[in-house]
Amino acid sequence: MNNLTKESNNRGRGTLIFYDYGNNGSIDHVTSILNDREMVHASTGQMKILRVSRDFMSKKYLDDKKTKLYYRELDWEKITK
């Protein structure tokens, strides 16, 4: 991960979720939490950013036990320097 984010146990607004579908160290997708019920998801198929339920990715992509998730927050102190 880059140095503009930091590890997070936070699961609140603005938290970035990185998806490694093959658990091979390569990030395949990123979403961001909006609130308790929704997140934003970039849809390649629809070629736009979608507002979806927080369990959208779970239903669609996380049934495969190989997928690893990384939760990160933007490190605003580093970004604003």
ABEGO torsion letter per residue (X at the ends): XBAABBBBABABBGBBBBBBAAGAGBBABBBBBABAABBBBBBAAAGBBBBBBAAAAAAAAAABAABBBBBBBBBAAAAAX
